[in-house]
Amino acid sequence: MDVKSLKIISKNLPSNPGVYQFLDSKNKIIYIGKAKNLKKRVSSYFSNQGHTGKTAKLISNISFIKHIIVKTESDALLLENNLIKKHKPKYNIQLKDGKSYPWICIKNERFPRLFITRKLLDDGSEYYGPFTSIKTVNVLIDLITSLFPIRLSNYNLTEKKINNPKDELTLRLFRRNGHSIILGFNIGDVIKSNELKITEDQYLRNIDSVKEILKGKFSQFKTEMKQRMKKFSNNMDFEKAQEIKEKIAALENYQSKSTIVNPKINNIDVFTIISENDYAYINFLQISYGCIVRSYNTEIKKKLDENDNQILELGIFNIRSKFNSKSNEIYTNISIDLEKNIKISLPKSGDKKHIVDLSLKNVKHFRINQLKQRKHIDPQSHYKRILNQVKLDLSLKKEPFHIECFDNSNLQGTNSTSACVVFKNARPNKKEYRHFNIRQVVGVNDYAMIQEVVYRRYSRLLKEKRSLPELVIIDGGKGQLSSALDALIKLKLEKKIVLIGIAKRLEEIYFVNDPTPLYLNKRSETLKLIQQLRNEAHRFSLKHHRNKRANSLIRNELEQIKGIGGKTIIDLLNQFKSNKGISIAKLKDLKKVVGNSRALLIYNYYKSR
């Protein structure tokens, strides 16, 4: 693929944080990078600025671009690291050794201890992370140990030592607010004034609470800390109150939810699907120890008799074969029926739902990107697809190739105008736009104005034997729609033209003889096309209204000059366009338009003001 095509693809990328992958002609990943803004970062590779060395060589070998959307820049950093380790792209030399990110481990042992590690062992322990900053981990551990007496020492706690009251190393394993924390077993009377006692059950309950914090569920602990802060403040112990305040701030800033989830979610395949009339789009995420290690999107041309369930089932089979996936569990967004030895889950909440939502976000952006590329490659097919969607959404008999829209403009009933804009094949046809000066209506009467211009427009088309639109849109609700219908009835066109109205308040669509409006999804391409027509009609009508009002003001002023008539005013406006243009015109230029005597009258009038 040439640089021009790659540049077009890069401009269609989303502006979200994420990871991009460059592939060569053999479909092999040659470079992986992260970005706070995918569109800006990837586009920078294909700008007109000259690249040298490794970057120029990289660009010359790029044949295709893939991307994965994530929630934050930190998530992008972590995902980039995981993918580089897995695929080892040849242009990621600076990261060839990889980088180990810190995790928080709750060790699988009696009286589980809490510590930082960069190695994940399959020993039943629980790991939380990874984190992009060791500082964040230290703040979090300090926060946890200030709330709970948690064992930090790696001292070997055998049953014999735990039950031996003379073993001082066993007794003092924690620090909390300056106190030693003592395990409360058969230890007799060893508890001293500066030491706290804790039983095994209490300790395990504390560990459960720590796990909740690491999962992001810390509202009750934040409430407890605020109560403690208030107590210190009331006792005038402001130093301790400030310490707790800083810890609360750290707790509020901590985010445990990310695209890198609890490593207990291991060896999972995630598949999501969205579809339209002709195409379905599938995203595949492969999860290993809580990390995304692969993302893949595909587009499938739909057959007439296929539904989304069948398409996804076939897609899963092909994609798993392509990547040799042996996972026994799949998360997805719709119900499917696969082999009995594969567990299918449709998550409703928690980390699992978070992963499915992320997959959906990626496949939606993939669809948008595919549509933009098809629009560039085959614009006719793109607009035909939109019109087919309009046909389905509005229950039309055929695709509305020719659409027209009307809008009125006036200021307290003065200088009333209307406009008709014309779209053909879902695109503006500005040569056929028409302005209307209202002739028959006096004052503010929007309904009568709509009826007048609709009647004038289509009586003219009938007289000239020109083609009629399949769809007419009126900017307004039921009242304006009824007035437009009256005009079509007079012309006997009510059965030949489909008439709808769009009300501004909630963007509801009204149909003739149907009191219940249609509410389209805000992201619907049908609604977007209707809004584009309505906005264009409003712009065009307002432009004519302002010009007419301005000309009226100029006329009123020029008419004050004795000896200046209507024809002279028209000649002046045609030449100088505005009152300001006339007022600053040179005498010799005025003479060329209206002659010596009238030019002198106008020139002296403006000079005397």
BELPE-V379544 format. One record per backbone hydrogen bond with DSSP energy under -0.5 kcal/mol. NH is the residue of the N-H (numbers start at 1). CO is the residue of the C=O. If there is no record, write none. Layout:
# BELPE-V379544
NH & CO
NH & CO
This chain:
# BELPE-V379544
6 & 2
7 & 3
8 & 4
9 & 5
10 & 6
11 & 7
12 & 8
12 & 9
13 & 10
18 & 35
19 & 68
20 & 33
21 & 66
22 & 31
23 & 64
24 & 28
27 & 24
30 & 22
31 & 22
33 & 20
35 & 18
38 & 16
39 & 14
41 & 37
42 & 38
43 & 39
44 & 40
45 & 41
45 & 42
46 & 42
46 & 43
47 & 44
55 & 52
56 & 52
57 & 53
58 & 54
59 & 55
60 & 56
61 & 57
61 & 58
62 & 59
63 & 23
64 & 23
66 & 21
68 & 19
70 & 17
76 & 72
77 & 73
78 & 74
79 & 75
80 & 76
81 & 77
82 & 78
83 & 79
84 & 80
85 & 81
86 & 82
87 & 83
88 & 84
91 & 30
92 & 89
95 & 92
96 & 93
98 & 95
101 & 99
102 & 131
103 & 117
104 & 128
105 & 103
105 & 115
106 & 126
107 & 105
107 & 113
109 & 107
114 & 151
115 & 105
117 & 103
121 & 119
123 & 121
126 & 106
128 & 104
130 & 102
131 & 102
137 & 133
138 & 134
139 & 135
140 & 136
141 & 137
142 & 138
143 & 139
144 & 140
145 & 141
146 & 142
147 & 143
147 & 144
148 & 144
150 & 148
152 & 173
153 & 173
157 & 155
158 & 156
162 & 158
163 & 159
164 & 161
165 & 163
167 & 164
168 & 166
170 & 167
171 & 167
172 & 168
173 & 171
173 & 181
174 & 181
176 & 179
179 & 176
180 & 194
181 & 174
182 & 180
182 & 196
184 & 198
185 & 183
187 & 185
190 & 187
195 & 192
196 & 180
198 & 182
203 & 199
204 & 200
205 & 201
206 & 202
207 & 203
208 & 204
209 & 205
210 & 206
211 & 207
212 & 208
213 & 209
214 & 210
215 & 211
216 & 213
217 & 212
218 & 216
222 & 218
223 & 219
224 & 220
225 & 221
226 & 222
227 & 223
228 & 224
229 & 225
230 & 226
231 & 227
232 & 228
233 & 229
234 & 230
235 & 231
236 & 233
237 & 232
238 & 236
241 & 237
242 & 238
243 & 239
244 & 240
245 & 241
246 & 242
247 & 243
248 & 244
249 & 245
250 & 246
251 & 247
252 & 248
253 & 249
254 & 250
256 & 254
258 & 256
261 & 259
261 & 290
263 & 127
265 & 262
266 & 264
267 & 287
268 & 287
269 & 329
270 & 285
271 & 331
272 & 283
274 & 281
276 & 279
280 & 300
281 & 274
282 & 298
283 & 272
284 & 296
285 & 270
286 & 294
287 & 268
287 & 285
288 & 291
290 & 265
291 & 288
293 & 286
293 & 291
294 & 286
296 & 284
298 & 282
300 & 280
302 & 278
306 & 303
311 & 307
312 & 308
313 & 309
314 & 310
315 & 311
316 & 312
317 & 313
318 & 314
319 & 315
320 & 316
321 & 317
322 & 318
323 & 319
324 & 321
325 & 320
330 & 343
331 & 269
332 & 345
333 & 271
342 & 339
343 & 328
343 & 341
345 & 330
347 & 345
353 & 349
354 & 350
355 & 351
356 & 352
357 & 353
358 & 354
359 & 355
360 & 356
361 & 357
362 & 358
363 & 359
364 & 360
365 & 361
366 & 362
367 & 363
368 & 364
369 & 365
370 & 366
371 & 367
372 & 368
373 & 369
374 & 370
375 & 371
376 & 372
377 & 373
378 & 374
382 & 378
383 & 379
384 & 380
385 & 381
386 & 382
387 & 383
388 & 384
389 & 385
390 & 386
391 & 387
392 & 388
393 & 389
394 & 390
395 & 392
396 & 391
401 & 399
403 & 401
403 & 423
404 & 471
405 & 421
406 & 473
407 & 419
409 & 417
411 & 414
412 & 410
414 & 411
417 & 409
418 & 436
419 & 407
420 & 434
421 & 405
423 & 403
424 & 427
425 & 401
427 & 424
429 & 422
430 & 428
432 & 429
433 & 430
434 & 420
436 & 418
438 & 416
438 & 436
443 & 413
445 & 443
449 & 445
450 & 446
451 & 447
452 & 448
453 & 449
454 & 450
455 & 451
456 & 452
457 & 453
458 & 454
459 & 455
460 & 456
461 & 457
462 & 458
463 & 459
464 & 460
465 & 462
466 & 461
470 & 402
471 & 402
472 & 498
473 & 404
474 & 500
475 & 406
476 & 474
476 & 502
481 & 477
482 & 478
483 & 479
484 & 480
485 & 481
486 & 482
487 & 483
488 & 484
489 & 485
490 & 486
491 & 487
492 & 489
493 & 488
494 & 488
496 & 493
497 & 493
498 & 470
500 & 472
501 & 510
502 & 474
503 & 501
503 & 508
507 & 503
509 & 518
510 & 501
510 & 508
511 & 514
512 & 499
514 & 511
517 & 515
518 & 509
520 & 518
524 & 521
528 & 524
529 & 525
530 & 526
531 & 527
532 & 528
533 & 529
534 & 530
535 & 531
536 & 532
537 & 533
538 & 534
539 & 535
540 & 536
541 & 537
542 & 538
543 & 539
544 & 540
545 & 541
546 & 542
547 & 543
548 & 544
549 & 545
550 & 546
551 & 547
552 & 548
553 & 549
554 & 550
555 & 551
556 & 552
557 & 553
558 & 554
559 & 555
560 & 557
561 & 558
562 & 560
564 & 561
565 & 563
569 & 565
570 & 566
571 & 567
572 & 568
573 & 569
574 & 570
575 & 571
576 & 572
577 & 573
578 & 576
582 & 578
583 & 579
584 & 580
585 & 582
590 & 586
591 & 587
592 & 588
593 & 589
593 & 590
594 & 590
595 & 591
599 & 595
600 & 596
601 & 597
602 & 598
603 & 599
604 & 600
605 & 601
606 & 602
607 & 603
608 & 604
609 & 606
